[in-house]
Amino acid sequence: MKVGIQNVFPAHRDYNDRDMYKHETRLLIDAEGMGFDVIWPVEHHFFDYSICPDNMQYLSYIAARTEKMELGTGAIILPWNNPMRVVEKMVLLDHLSDGRAVLGLGRGLSRREYAGFGVDMSEARDRFNEAAAIVVEGLESGVVEANTKHYKQARVEIRPRPFKSFKGRRYMVCMSPESFSVAASLGLGSMMFSQGAWENAAPLLEAYRAEYRQHNGEDAPPISIVDFVSCFADGKKAEDVARRGIVGYYWSLMEHYRMDDAANFATTGSSYQHYAKAAEQIQAAGHDAVIEEFISSNLWGTPDMIAAKLRHRREVIGDFEVNGAFSYDSIPYADVEENMRLFAKEVAPEIKSWQPRTRLQPVDIRPAAASIAAK
């Protein structure tokens, strides 16, 4: 199993944007020497929640400064991007990195980011589904053409041409049953955020694996999971950082996405009804209860504590890979680096030693509190 980093690029309270980027970029370049296998910078626009407007451009710089790490887009928000340009830029990144590019796609959740692009959020699901099919086909064939409801593209050949398949290195952010189904039908691996009790997620993940086998005639790749990580030798410090930083991230997520406001999703048609229901669950359970579940589902503690959590998770949901978010809520960069290095040294080797299992082993599914959707 691979171990990676998801970099969320939040604005930093102690640094201006230029200096923040210097710190974040240095740590991502150093991550290769620490032993991380892949990095996943996000795409977000306009607000302090996250400030990486073009992860493909960013990864082209990292490509020149590294040799082995895979370079994943975590994710390209398709309704905000022209699918032909996505194919062009991903193929170019693959050439520049000697085949290390990894495709990650998402449809976005922030109404105010959609407003900034002048895109109707109620069209998000249709736009994503159409664009994802165009991108997946274009990366394989080197030709892009489309005549869909939202995309009209005359047949064009992409240059430089693709030089190898993206099969096995293409993913989709999945936080709803509908998204998992789309991923399975397109032959995409699933990416998700730790958000609640894994016993709740297990049936959904097994349904995705079954549907993936049905559509593709082979097993799905391991689930790619993003965890907010607080890994320190001192367990008290690990908990303090988690309760300050992971909780701080939770509140920034609530503010950016209005995740606890069902009315925010009421006018989006069928595109975001899963999130409207999640917002109602948050209101019913209360933020204190949801925060405790959110913290518990992510990774904090000493290396031994975190390893034990991961072993239990594996027994519940089967194969997965870990992508740690180590920099969040303006944690001092000395702590971010300590967090990364200790996780890479003490936790990552066990994850990397895991051999794939072709099927999820049966487990007892225990009732758990309602979870939230983070993306």
C-alpha positions as CSV (number, residue, x, y, z in Angstrom):
1,M,0.0,0.0,0.0
2,K,1.2,3.5,-0.8
3,V,1.6,6.4,1.6
4,G,1.1,9.9,0.4
5,I,0.5,13.5,1.3
6,Q,-2.5,15.6,0.5
7,N,-1.6,19.3,0.6
8,V,-4.6,21.5,1.3
9,F,-2.7,24.9,1.1
10,P,-4.7,26.8,3.7
11,A,-3.8,30.5,4.2
12,H,-1.5,30.8,7.1
13,R,-2.0,33.2,10.0
14,D,1.7,33.7,10.6
15,Y,2.9,34.0,7.0
16,N,1.9,35.9,3.8
17,D,1.0,33.8,0.8
18,R,4.5,34.0,-0.7
19,D,6.3,32.7,2.4
20,M,3.6,30.1,3.1
21,Y,4.1,28.7,-0.4
22,K,7.9,28.5,0.2
23,H,7.4,26.5,3.4
24,E,4.8,24.2,1.9
25,T,6.8,23.6,-1.3
26,R,10.0,22.8,0.6
27,L,8.3,20.2,2.7
28,L,6.7,18.6,-0.3
29,I,10.0,18.3,-2.1
30,D,11.6,16.9,1.1
31,A,8.8,14.4,1.3
32,E,10.5,12.2,-1.4
33,G,13.5,11.8,0.8
34,M,11.2,11.0,3.8
35,G,9.8,8.0,1.8
36,F,6.4,9.3,0.7
37,D,5.1,7.7,-2.5
38,V,2.8,10.4,-3.9
39,I,1.6,13.9,-3.3
40,W,-1.9,15.3,-3.9
41,P,-2.2,19.1,-4.0
42,V,-5.9,20.3,-4.1
43,E,-7.6,22.8,-6.4
44,H,-9.4,25.7,-4.7
45,H,-10.0,29.3,-5.5
46,F,-10.6,32.8,-4.1
47,F,-10.7,32.2,-0.3
48,D,-8.4,31.5,2.6
49,Y,-9.8,28.0,3.0
50,S,-7.3,26.8,0.4
51,I,-5.3,28.7,-2.1
52,C,-4.0,26.4,-4.9
53,P,-5.8,27.5,-8.1
54,D,-3.9,25.1,-10.5
55,N,-2.5,21.9,-9.1
56,M,-1.3,20.7,-12.5
57,Q,0.9,23.8,-12.9
58,Y,2.1,23.4,-9.3
59,L,3.0,19.7,-9.9
60,S,5.0,20.6,-13.0
61,Y,7.4,22.5,-10.6
62,I,7.5,19.6,-8.1
63,A,8.3,17.3,-11.1
64,A,11.5,19.2,-11.8
65,R,12.6,19.0,-8.2
66,T,11.9,15.3,-7.5
67,E,12.6,12.0,-9.2
68,K,10.4,9.2,-7.8
69,M,7.3,10.5,-6.2
70,E,4.0,10.2,-8.0
71,L,2.3,13.5,-8.7
72,G,-1.4,13.4,-8.1
73,T,-4.1,16.0,-8.6
74,G,-6.2,15.9,-5.5
75,A,-8.4,16.9,-7.3
76,I,-9.1,18.7,-10.6
77,I,-12.6,20.2,-10.2
78,L,-14.0,19.4,-13.6
79,P,-17.0,21.7,-13.7
80,W,-14.5,24.6,-13.4
81,N,-12.1,23.4,-16.1
82,N,-12.3,22.7,-19.9
83,P,-11.9,19.0,-20.3
84,M,-9.8,19.3,-23.4
85,R,-7.3,21.5,-21.5
86,V,-7.3,19.0,-18.6
87,V,-6.2,16.2,-21.0
88,E,-3.5,18.5,-22.5
89,K,-2.1,19.5,-19.2
90,M,-2.1,16.1,-17.7
91,V,-0.4,14.6,-20.7
92,L,2.2,17.3,-20.6
93,L,2.7,16.8,-16.8
94,D,3.2,13.1,-17.6
95,H,5.9,13.9,-20.1
96,L,7.7,16.3,-17.8
97,S,7.6,13.9,-14.9
98,D,8.6,10.8,-16.9
99,G,5.3,9.1,-16.3
100,R,4.7,10.0,-12.7
101,A,1.4,11.9,-13.2
102,V,-1.7,10.6,-11.4
103,L,-5.2,11.9,-12.3
104,G,-7.6,12.8,-9.5
105,L,-11.0,14.3,-10.4
106,G,-13.7,16.0,-8.3
107,R,-16.9,18.0,-8.8
108,G,-16.5,20.6,-6.0
109,L,-18.8,21.6,-3.2
110,S,-18.4,25.3,-2.5
111,R,-21.2,27.5,-3.7
112,R,-19.1,30.6,-3.5
113,E,-16.3,29.0,-5.7
114,Y,-19.0,28.0,-8.2
115,A,-20.2,31.6,-8.1
116,G,-16.7,32.9,-8.8
117,F,-16.6,30.9,-12.0
118,G,-20.2,31.8,-13.0
119,V,-21.1,28.1,-13.2
120,D,-24.6,27.0,-12.0
121,M,-24.0,24.6,-9.1
122,S,-27.1,22.7,-9.9
123,E,-25.4,21.6,-13.1
124,A,-22.4,20.2,-11.2
125,R,-23.2,16.5,-11.4
126,D,-24.1,16.5,-15.1
127,R,-21.0,18.6,-15.9
128,F,-18.8,16.3,-14.0
129,N,-20.1,13.1,-15.4
130,E,-19.8,14.4,-19.0
131,A,-16.4,15.9,-18.5
132,A,-15.0,12.9,-16.6
133,A,-15.9,10.5,-19.5
134,I,-14.3,13.0,-22.0
135,V,-11.1,13.2,-19.9
136,V,-10.7,9.5,-19.3
137,E,-11.2,8.7,-23.0
138,G,-8.9,11.5,-24.1
139,L,-6.0,10.4,-21.9
140,E,-6.2,6.9,-23.4
141,S,-6.7,7.8,-27.1
142,G,-4.9,11.1,-27.3
143,V,-8.0,12.5,-29.1
144,V,-10.7,14.7,-27.6
145,E,-14.1,15.3,-29.0
146,A,-17.5,15.9,-27.4
147,N,-21.1,16.6,-28.2
148,T,-22.8,16.6,-24.9
149,K,-25.2,18.9,-23.2
150,H,-22.5,21.0,-21.6
151,Y,-19.5,20.4,-23.8
152,K,-19.1,20.8,-27.6
153,Q,-15.6,20.0,-28.8
154,A,-14.5,19.4,-32.4
155,R,-12.2,16.4,-32.8
156,V,-8.6,17.4,-31.9
157,E,-5.4,15.4,-31.3
158,I,-3.5,16.2,-28.2
159,R,0.2,17.0,-28.6
160,P,2.4,15.9,-27.1
161,R,0.7,12.5,-27.4
162,P,0.1,10.3,-24.4
163,F,2.9,7.8,-24.1
164,K,1.4,5.3,-21.7
165,S,-2.0,4.5,-20.2
166,F,-3.4,6.3,-17.2
167,K,-5.3,3.1,-16.2
168,G,-4.4,2.3,-12.6
169,R,-3.5,5.9,-11.9
170,R,-6.8,7.7,-12.2
171,Y,-9.1,8.5,-9.3
172,M,-12.3,10.3,-8.3
173,V,-13.2,12.0,-5.1
174,C,-16.2,10.0,-3.7
175,M,-18.2,11.1,-0.7
176,S,-21.7,10.0,-1.8
177,P,-23.2,6.7,-3.1
178,E,-23.8,8.4,-6.5
179,S,-20.1,9.4,-6.8
180,F,-18.9,5.9,-6.0
181,S,-21.2,4.5,-8.7
182,V,-19.8,6.9,-11.3
183,A,-16.2,6.1,-10.3
184,A,-16.9,2.4,-10.7
185,S,-18.6,2.8,-14.1
186,L,-15.6,4.8,-15.5
187,G,-12.9,2.5,-14.0
188,L,-11.7,5.1,-11.5
189,G,-10.2,4.5,-8.1
190,S,-12.0,6.2,-5.3
191,M,-10.6,8.9,-3.1
192,M,-12.3,9.9,0.1
193,F,-11.8,11.9,3.3
194,S,-11.9,10.5,6.8
195,Q,-15.1,11.9,8.2
196,G,-16.9,9.4,10.5
197,A,-17.1,5.9,11.8
198,W,-15.6,3.4,9.4
199,E,-18.2,0.8,10.2
200,N,-20.7,3.1,8.5
201,A,-18.6,3.4,5.3
202,A,-17.8,-0.4,5.0
203,P,-21.1,-1.4,3.1
204,L,-20.7,1.6,0.7
205,L,-17.1,0.7,-0.1
206,E,-17.9,-3.0,-0.7
207,A,-20.8,-1.9,-3.0
208,Y,-18.3,0.2,-4.9
209,R,-15.9,-2.7,-5.2
210,A,-18.6,-5.0,-6.4
211,E,-19.8,-2.5,-9.0
212,Y,-16.2,-1.9,-10.1
213,R,-15.7,-5.6,-10.7
214,Q,-19.0,-5.7,-12.7
215,H,-18.0,-2.9,-15.0
216,N,-14.3,-3.6,-15.3
217,G,-13.8,-7.3,-14.9
218,E,-11.2,-6.8,-12.2
219,D,-10.8,-5.7,-8.6
220,A,-10.9,-2.0,-7.7
221,P,-7.6,-0.4,-6.6
222,P,-7.3,0.2,-2.8
223,I,-9.4,3.1,-1.5
224,S,-7.3,6.3,-1.3
225,I,-8.1,7.9,2.0
226,V,-7.1,11.4,3.2
227,D,-6.5,11.7,6.9
228,F,-5.6,14.8,9.0
229,V,-2.6,13.6,10.9
230,S,-1.1,14.6,14.3
231,C,1.7,12.2,14.9
232,F,4.1,13.0,17.8
233,A,6.2,11.0,20.3
234,D,4.4,12.8,23.1
235,G,0.8,11.6,23.1
236,K,-0.4,14.7,24.9
237,K,1.1,17.0,22.3
238,A,-0.5,14.9,19.5
239,E,-3.9,15.2,21.1
240,D,-3.4,19.0,21.8
241,V,-2.5,19.6,18.1
242,A,-5.4,17.5,17.0
243,R,-8.0,19.2,19.2
244,R,-6.7,22.6,18.2
245,G,-5.8,22.0,14.5
246,I,-8.2,19.3,13.3
247,V,-11.0,21.0,15.1
248,G,-9.9,24.3,13.5
249,Y,-10.0,22.7,10.1
250,Y,-13.5,21.4,10.8
251,W,-14.7,24.9,11.5
252,S,-13.1,26.2,8.3
253,L,-14.7,23.4,6.4
254,M,-18.1,24.4,7.9
255,E,-17.6,28.0,7.0
256,H,-16.3,27.4,3.4
257,Y,-18.9,24.8,2.4
258,R,-21.7,25.7,4.7
259,M,-21.9,22.0,5.4
260,D,-24.4,22.4,8.3
261,D,-26.8,24.5,6.2
262,A,-29.3,22.2,4.4
263,A,-30.8,25.2,2.6
264,N,-27.4,25.8,1.0
265,F,-27.9,22.7,-1.0
266,A,-31.7,23.0,-1.5
267,T,-31.5,24.8,-4.9
268,T,-29.0,22.4,-6.4
269,G,-31.5,19.9,-7.7
270,S,-30.2,16.3,-7.5
271,S,-26.6,17.3,-7.5
272,Y,-26.1,17.6,-3.8
273,Q,-29.0,16.0,-2.0
274,H,-26.6,13.7,-0.2
275,Y,-25.0,16.8,1.4
276,A,-28.4,18.3,2.2
277,K,-29.2,15.2,4.2
278,A,-25.7,15.3,5.9
279,A,-26.4,18.9,6.9
280,E,-29.6,17.9,8.6
281,Q,-27.8,15.1,10.4
282,I,-25.2,17.6,11.7
283,Q,-27.9,19.9,13.0
284,A,-29.7,17.0,14.6
285,A,-26.5,15.5,16.3
286,G,-24.9,18.9,17.2
287,H,-21.5,20.1,16.4
288,D,-19.9,18.7,19.6
289,A,-20.8,15.2,18.7
290,V,-19.9,15.5,15.1
291,I,-16.5,17.0,16.0
292,E,-15.7,14.1,18.3
293,E,-16.5,11.6,15.5
294,F,-14.5,13.7,13.0
295,I,-11.4,13.7,15.3
296,S,-11.8,10.0,16.0
297,S,-11.9,9.0,12.4
298,N,-8.7,10.9,11.6
299,L,-5.2,10.0,12.8
300,W,-3.7,11.5,15.9
301,G,-1.5,10.1,18.7
302,T,1.8,8.4,19.1
303,P,3.0,6.2,16.1
304,D,1.9,3.1,18.0
305,M,-1.6,4.6,18.6
306,I,-1.9,5.6,15.0
307,A,-0.7,2.2,13.7
308,A,-3.3,0.5,15.9
309,K,-6.1,2.7,14.5
310,L,-5.0,1.8,10.9
311,R,-5.0,-1.9,11.6
312,H,-8.5,-1.7,13.0
313,R,-9.7,0.3,10.0
314,R,-8.2,-2.3,7.6
315,E,-10.2,-5.0,9.3
316,V,-13.3,-2.9,8.9
317,I,-13.1,-1.6,5.3
318,G,-10.4,-3.7,3.6
319,D,-7.6,-2.3,1.4
320,F,-6.8,1.4,1.6
321,E,-3.9,3.7,1.2
322,V,-3.2,6.7,3.5
323,N,-2.6,10.3,2.3
324,G,-1.8,12.5,5.3
325,A,-2.7,16.1,5.5
326,F,0.0,17.4,7.9
327,S,-0.3,21.2,7.5
328,Y,-3.6,22.7,8.5
329,D,-5.0,25.4,10.7
330,S,-1.7,27.4,10.7
331,I,0.2,24.7,12.7
332,P,3.9,26.0,13.1
333,Y,6.0,24.6,10.3
334,A,8.5,23.1,12.8
335,D,5.6,20.9,14.1
336,V,4.4,20.1,10.5
337,E,7.8,18.8,9.7
338,E,8.2,16.8,12.9
339,N,4.7,15.4,12.3
340,M,5.6,14.3,8.7
341,R,9.0,12.8,9.5
342,L,7.8,10.8,12.5
343,F,4.8,9.4,10.5
344,A,7.1,8.6,7.6
345,K,9.6,6.8,9.9
346,E,7.4,5.0,12.3
347,V,4.0,4.5,10.7
348,A,4.5,4.4,6.9
349,P,6.6,1.3,6.8
350,E,3.8,-0.9,8.2
351,I,1.3,0.5,5.7
352,K,3.7,-0.1,2.9
353,S,4.2,-3.7,4.0
354,W,0.5,-4.5,3.6
355,Q,-0.3,-6.9,0.7
356,P,-3.5,-6.3,-1.2
357,R,-6.5,-8.3,-0.4
358,T,-8.8,-9.0,-3.3
359,R,-12.0,-9.0,-1.3
360,L,-13.2,-7.3,1.9
361,Q,-13.4,-9.8,4.7
362,P,-16.9,-10.0,6.4
363,V,-17.1,-7.9,9.6
364,D,-19.8,-7.0,12.1
365,I,-21.2,-3.6,11.2
366,R,-21.9,-1.7,14.4
367,P,-24.3,1.2,14.5
368,A,-22.4,4.5,14.7
369,A,-23.3,8.2,14.9
370,A,-24.2,10.0,11.7
371,S,-21.2,11.2,9.8
372,I,-20.6,14.3,7.7
373,A,-19.4,14.6,4.2
374,A,-16.1,16.6,4.1
375,K,-15.9,17.4,0.4
